[in-house]
Amino acid sequence: MGRTGAGRGVVGGKAAAWEADRRRAPLRLAHALTWVSPDVPAGVAPWDPDGAGARDRVNRAFSDAEGRARRVAPHLVITREVLVGAPDTVLGSESRAACLAVVGAHRIDGARGRLHGSVAGRLTARADCPVLVVRGRHTRTGPVVLAADESPRAREAAEFAFAEASERGADLVVLRARRSGRTTADALSALREKYPHVTVRTAAVRGRHHRALVEAGVDAQLVVVGVRRGGTTVVRPGSEGRSILRDARCPVALVPAAGR
């Protein structure tokens, strides 16, 4: 199985360690270092651009993140990597060999920033694996919540949600728009057969799907949303993909479907 990667590891260190440990995968801590000098080749860390300051800051961040991870999984294999470039770019590159990317929900556009202006949002547009955004309360109790729809990417999200519910020993709550048709029903039926031990509860959502997701996430341990990868931002009908991350009360897994 591929490794689990954590960007901005201080924020997601514990969550990333738990995810890596239960997946039996190594944990790779990645630090994106912005450095504008044209003399520095892409991907090579300038360890001492301002004396010892940058090196000390990076090492402290790594030590803090690794310490948090070790408290969760003492025997976990952990590696470190410093890469030069925008966080979403370098973490997107790292995701090519990962089974899961874990990031914090920091925004870079200020207090009013949205998902499309965040590292998490832009990473999802580039990532080759699901992205777990750690925000709100992080607990191992409560159900996994899935946003189900008729889009082509719904299958990947549903598969991920069922697998997560199975691994976590949690119930799965499936929120379906009232307009959902046969495609959604068939996909869920097949996954029920694949994961017969997962207790599934479905609810038809009237009105704003986003609000139902936020409310269901209050007592959940994870919300799973399917997104389309490509371009520069997360794409989802309406503004659900952006707003759920902005308002969610628990971690959110954004599951991409490339080219769809």
C-alpha positions in Angstrom: 0.0 0.0 0.0 1.2 3.5 -0.7 2.3 5.8 2.0 0.2 8.4 3.9 1.5 11.9 3.4 0.9 14.8 5.7 1.3 18.4 4.7 1.8 21.1 7.3 2.3 18.2 9.7 1.9 20.0 13.0 -1.8 20.4 12.2 -2.5 16.9 10.9 0.3 15.0 12.7 -1.9 12.9 15.0 -4.6 12.3 12.4 -2.1 11.4 9.8 -0.3 9.0 12.1 -3.6 7.3 13.0 -4.5 7.0 9.4 -1.1 5.6 8.4 -1.1 3.1 11.3 -4.5 1.6 10.5 -3.5 1.4 6.8 -0.2 -0.2 7.7 1.5 2.4 5.6 4.6 4.6 6.4 4.0 8.3 7.1 5.8 10.9 5.1 5.9 14.4 6.5 6.2 17.0 3.7 7.1 20.7 4.3 6.6 23.1 1.4 9.1 25.9 1.6 8.5 28.9 -0.6 11.7 30.3 -2.0 11.7 32.8 -4.8 15.4 32.8 -5.8 15.9 31.8 -9.4 19.1 30.1 -8.5 17.4 27.3 -6.5 16.3 24.3 -8.7 12.7 23.2 -8.3 12.4 20.5 -5.6 15.7 21.3 -3.9 15.4 22.7 -0.4 17.5 25.8 0.2 18.3 24.8 3.8 19.9 28.1 4.7 18.4 31.0 2.8 18.5 33.3 5.8 21.2 32.0 8.0 20.1 29.3 10.4 16.5 30.7 10.7 14.8 28.6 8.0 16.5 25.4 8.9 15.6 25.8 12.6 12.0 26.6 11.9 11.6 23.6 9.6 13.3 21.2 12.0 11.1 22.4 14.9 8.0 21.9 12.8 9.1 18.4 11.8 10.1 17.5 15.4 6.7 18.7 16.7 4.8 16.8 14.0 6.8 13.7 14.5 6.4 13.9 18.2 2.6 14.0 17.9 2.7 11.2 15.5 4.8 9.0 17.7 2.4 9.5 20.6 -0.3 8.0 18.4 1.8 5.2 16.7 5.2 4.7 18.4 6.4 2.2 15.9 5.3 4.0 12.7 7.9 4.4 10.0 8.2 8.2 9.4 10.2 10.0 6.8 10.7 13.8 6.2 10.9 15.8 3.0 11.4 19.5 2.4 10.4 20.7 -1.1 10.5 24.1 -2.7 7.4 25.6 -4.2 3.8 26.4 -3.5 2.2 24.0 -0.9 -0.5 22.7 -3.2 2.0 22.1 -6.0 4.6 20.2 -4.0 2.0 18.3 -2.0 0.2 17.4 -5.2 3.4 15.9 -6.5 3.9 14.0 -3.3 0.4 12.6 -3.5 1.3 10.6 -6.6 2.8 7.9 -4.4 0.4 8.2 -1.5 -2.8 6.4 -0.5 -4.0 9.4 1.4 -2.9 13.1 1.8 -3.6 14.7 5.2 -3.7 18.5 5.6 -5.0 21.1 8.0 -7.9 23.4 7.0 -5.8 26.6 7.0 -7.0 29.2 4.5 -4.6 31.6 2.8 -7.2 34.2 1.8 -7.9 35.5 5.3 -10.9 34.9 7.5 -13.3 35.1 4.6 -11.3 32.7 2.4 -13.1 29.9 0.8 -12.1 26.4 -0.2 -10.9 27.5 -3.7 -8.4 29.8 -2.0 -7.0 27.3 0.5 -4.1 24.8 0.3 -6.7 22.0 0.9 -8.9 23.1 -2.0 -6.1 23.6 -4.5 -4.4 20.4 -3.4 -7.6 18.4 -4.2 -7.5 19.8 -7.7 -4.0 18.3 -8.2 -4.0 15.3 -5.9 -3.9 11.7 -7.2 -5.3 10.4 -4.0 -8.1 11.3 -1.5 -7.4 14.3 0.7 -8.3 14.3 4.3 -8.8 17.8 5.7 -8.4 17.9 9.4 -10.7 20.4 11.0 -13.3 20.7 13.7 -13.5 17.9 16.3 -11.4 14.8 15.6 -13.0 11.8 17.2 -13.2 8.1 16.6 -16.9 7.9 17.5 -20.0 8.7 15.5 -20.9 7.7 11.9 -19.2 8.3 8.6 -21.4 10.6 6.4 -21.4 10.3 2.6 -22.8 12.9 0.2 -24.3 10.7 -2.5 -25.4 12.0 -5.9 -25.7 11.0 -9.6 -22.3 12.4 -10.7 -19.7 10.1 -12.3 -17.4 10.7 -9.3 -19.9 9.5 -6.8 -18.7 5.9 -7.1 -15.2 6.7 -5.9 -16.6 8.6 -2.9 -19.0 5.9 -2.0 -16.3 3.2 -2.2 -14.1 5.3 0.0 -16.9 6.0 2.5 -17.8 2.3 2.8 -14.2 1.3 3.3 -13.7 4.0 6.0 -16.9 2.9 7.8 -15.7 -0.7 7.7 -12.2 0.0 9.0 -13.5 2.4 11.7 -16.3 0.1 12.9 -18.7 2.9 12.3 -22.2 3.2 10.8 -22.5 4.9 7.4 -25.1 7.6 6.9 -25.8 8.3 3.2 -27.4 11.6 2.3 -29.2 11.4 -1.0 -30.8 14.2 -2.9 -34.5 13.5 -3.6 -33.7 13.6 -7.3 -31.2 10.7 -6.9 -32.1 7.9 -9.3 -31.2 4.3 -10.2 -27.5 4.9 -10.7 -27.1 5.9 -7.0 -29.3 3.0 -5.8 -27.3 0.4 -7.9 -23.9 1.7 -6.6 -25.0 1.6 -3.0 -26.6 -1.9 -3.4 -23.3 -3.3 -4.8 -21.3 -1.8 -2.0 -23.7 -3.1 0.6 -23.0 -6.6 -0.7 -19.2 -5.9 -0.6 -19.4 -4.6 3.0 -22.2 -6.6 4.5 -21.1 -5.8 8.1 -21.5 -2.0 7.6 -24.8 -0.7 9.0 -26.1 1.8 6.4 -28.7 4.5 7.0 -30.0 6.6 4.2 -31.8 9.9 4.2 -33.4 11.8 1.4 -32.4 15.4 1.6 -34.9 18.1 0.8 -33.6 21.6 -0.1 -29.9 22.5 0.4 -27.7 19.4 0.4 -24.9 21.4 1.9 -26.9 22.3 5.1 -27.8 18.6 5.6 -24.2 17.6 5.3 -23.1 20.2 7.9 -25.9 19.1 10.3 -25.1 15.4 9.9 -21.4 16.1 10.4 -22.0 17.6 13.9 -22.0 14.1 15.5 -19.9 12.4 12.8 -16.3 11.4 12.7 -15.9 11.9 9.0 -17.8 13.5 6.1 -16.9 12.1 2.6 -17.5 14.3 -0.5 -16.7 13.4 -4.1 -15.0 16.1 -6.2 -13.7 16.4 -9.7 -9.9 16.8 -10.1 -8.4 19.1 -12.7 -7.7 22.8 -13.3 -7.0 25.0 -10.3 -9.9 24.4 -7.9 -12.3 21.9 -6.6 -15.4 21.6 -8.8 -18.7 20.3 -7.5 -22.3 21.2 -8.4 -23.3 24.5 -6.8 -21.0 25.4 -3.9 -21.2 22.3 -1.8 -17.6 21.2 -2.1 -16.4 24.6 -1.1 -18.9 25.4 1.6 -18.9 22.0 3.4 -15.2 22.4 4.1 -15.8 25.9 5.3 -18.6 24.9 7.7 -17.9 21.3 8.6 -17.6 20.4 12.3 -15.4 17.3 11.7 -12.7 16.1 9.3 -13.7 16.0 5.6 -12.4 13.5 3.0 -12.4 14.9 -0.5 -12.3 12.0 -2.9 -11.2 13.0 -6.5 -12.2 11.4 -9.7 -9.7 12.4 -12.4 -10.9 13.7 -15.7 -14.6 13.3 -14.9 
